[in-house]
Amino acid sequence: MAPDYNRSETYEVSVTNVTDGDTLDVEFSDGTTEELRVIGIDAPETERNRQFERPQEWEGIEDSEYLTQWGENAKEYAKTELSGATVTVSFDENEPIRGEYDRLLMYVETPTEDDGQARLYNRALIEEGLARVYGSSLTHHAEFWAAEDEARTNGAGLWAESNPEATTESRDRPVTDLFIPKPSSIRTDSGALADDRVPVFAEATARQELQDRDHGVEYDRMPLVGTDTDARTGMIGGLLIDEKYEKAEGFEVDTANFENFVFLTNLIDYLSDRSGSVLIDGGHSQFSEEYAITNEEAAYYQRYLEGQDGIEFEQVNEFTKSRFADARAMIVSSPASPYTDTEVDLLAEFRDNGGAVVVLGSATASATARENLDDLVERLGSDLRLNEDQVFDATHKVNDDSSLPYTTVFDSSFPLFDAYSPESDSGNQGALSLAEIHANAAGDEYENLNDEYLVFTNPGNDTLDLTGSVVHDEAGHEYAFPEGVTLSPGEAVTLHTGSGSDDDTGLYWGASAPIWNNTGDEVTVTDTSGNAILSREY
């Protein structure tokens, strides 16, 4: 049985082994041995664990080998500072005693220095440029962030090679479809949200499950995004930048094909009258809740922002004027704890000075978190509210999960759907989009093969030459676009499964049996070099 540690006590332990810069083996005075994770920080992975490193978490650094070398440097520093030493360890009142690998989460104080002050190893590693702040609910988060900011500014340690403005641009292209996981629709404090305040609706195939019929609004067209320009506030029904849906994080489908990052950044600039960093609130227990996110759970969005002229993405746990001074927007997800009057006043002042507030809801949020979210928006003077419902779509869905809907229903009168950097090549090339999948032909499918079809569009700014590009299904069937098939900007082409003569109205696969499974399939298009330019599951 594991020992029963007291969160408020401090302990003297002996360091028996250093695994890496932020992981130690220690022995307590009673002989108990434990693996300890140095809390609130993250050192780079060493060579042994380099496959677990995510460069997206390291501002302005894209080279994983470089990070691995600094992981080794952090380990050597830890050995020098801690090997064989007796140190004082303690817990954080805002964090659990143990982490996900059953390691103790603790502060580590090294022996008293010549000036009579014990040195906090956690902060020292940051100051030396050997670790970053881990976005959490940590009591010392603001202090640690200031230390990291100074280390980055001075180019200490690994930050010497950090250059956010040189980060490779990625995922920046016109918005053709959005994936909004587990969303609620948006309403106002008095009822339905007017269509002219809705840039994004759910597809017509979506359905709505009201969770509270006395307070929820029933819609025929479900708004997934709402705007309040007077209050510089926007509300999105789900966590569209949550990295748990990234394929690199173990999700089964590649959601990088959706333009969530582009849309959110455009929405921020639409509502904001300022430049500077994008902030995300992490000080109201968001880190520990599945229905909320902090910057730690949105590292891929951070990397996207860096690719847009080095826009910073920072977590804020403590609201201060200085943290808002150089920011353009604050992102808030469902808060488990309420906001104080002082915090609301600071956020309102930031908004009044041109800053935007973008709220990310979730249908899975607790009743308390929903109340806290709506209360914050109300106190900021906006009538937007998260509806008492959940939106599902059995047709337009990701990973065959109706609670993960995607949509292409946009109001293009809002300036939210161009590439964020429209002058960049990445916004103009490879912009092939799948506007419609009609897999279930009417009547006898074998007799009506041409009622099974795909509609491709070009939402980009340049003409697309599809000659030789190949359409694939999961079963391995292939269709090659014939010579001379091009799509001008905004143009569409329909690919029918059956036989016919190719003309301006459509193309014909020439198959003798249905291709696209009614119960779900994957449409992939590869270019003449075999590179995927489009992939969509349904």
Order of alpha helices (4+ residues) and beta strands (2+ residues): beta-beta-beta-beta-alpha-beta-beta-beta-alpha-beta-alpha-beta-beta-beta-beta-beta-beta-beta-alpha-beta-alpha-beta-alpha-beta-alpha-beta-alpha-beta-beta-beta-beta-beta-beta-beta-beta-beta-beta-beta-beta-beta-beta-beta
